[in-house]
Amino acid sequence: MTDEDNRRRAPRVRIAAIAAMETKGQLNACNQALGTVRNVSSTGIGLETGQPPLAGQTVILRIARGDHVHELKARATRVQRGKGNFFEVGLDWSGCSGADLAFLDDVLREVADQPLA
């Protein structure tokens, strides 16, 4: 992929983590979907799950870091069938608060030496 083909707004870094997602509403409500985090950037996160949200749906994402669990509001921008019964999901951070973004900045600083090839 050339730089011209890459339309990402921010570089992604690989990260190994588990996240829990919650979706609300009349369609596709789920109070505890688990997913494997694939990568993260300052604009979003990629994960894999067997219980995907709908594209456009607001998600409450819970990520543990040390002894603290952080809750972040994100919007599902991409939901695509992956291998087997799993889905690749892209979540966007645009609805996050300043405190949420500060947490994300800390995480990105810690894993900045692991960019995706």
N, C-alpha and C positions, 0 to 999 in steps of 0.2 A: 504494500500500500504506500503510495507516495504522499507527501505532505498535502498535495492538492486534493487527494481523495479522502483524507482524514477530516471529517467535519466536526469532530468532537470539540467542545468548548474548553476542555481542560484535560490535561494528561491523567490517565488512569494508573493506579498502582495496585498490584496484586496484594491480597490480604486473605488470611485464613481465619474465618470467624463464623459463628452461628448467629442468626438473627431470628427474632420472632416478629410476626406481622399480625396486625389486627385490621380488619376492614369492617365498616359499618354500612348501614343502609338496607333497603329492601332487597336489592339484588346482590348476590354473592357475599353475604355477610359471613365473616369467619372470625372467631374470637381468639384463635391461636394457631396460626400457620407457621411452621418452622422452615427456615431456608439456610442454605450455605452461601456465604458471601463470597463472590468471585473477585470483585475489584471495586475500588472506590475512587472518587475524584471530588474536587471541590464543587462540582455541579450535580453529582448523583452517585448511585451505587448500583452494581450489577449483582444479582443473586440467582440462585437456582432453587426451585421449590416444587413440591407436588400439589400445592394448594395456592395457585396464583390469584392475584387480584384481577379485576377487569382493567383494561387499558383506560386511563383517565380517572380511575378510582383513587380516592385519598386513602393512604395507608398510615397506620401508626406503627412505626418500626422501633423495636426494642433491641438495643445492642449493649452487651455487658462489656465493661472496660474496668479491669481491676475489681474492686468491691462495689462498683456503682453500675446500675442499669440506666442507660439514657434512652429517653423516648423522643423520637423525631417524627415529625409529620412530613410525609413525602407523597408524591403523585406518581402513579404508575404510568410511564410513558411508553413502555414496550413490554409486551407479553407474547412470547414466541415458544412454540413447542420445541423442546430439546430432545434428549435421548430418553427412551422409555416413557415413563409416566411423569417426567419432570418438565418444567417450563423454565425458560430463561426470562428473567424479569428485570427491567430497568426502571429504577425509581429516581425521580428528580427532586432536588433539595429546594426548589424555588419557594416553597411555602414555609421554610424553617425560620425560626426566630434568630436573633443575634446570639443568644446563649447557645442555641443548637449549633450554629455555624462556628462558634468558638471551640466547641467540643470537636467538631469535624476538623478544624484547623490543627488541633492538637494531635488527632489521629493521623492526619496526613503528614505532619512533621515527623512522627515516629516511624512511618513506613515509607518515607520519601526515597529511600535508597533501593526500593524494590519495584522500579517501573516495569510495566508490561513490555515485552519485546514486540 
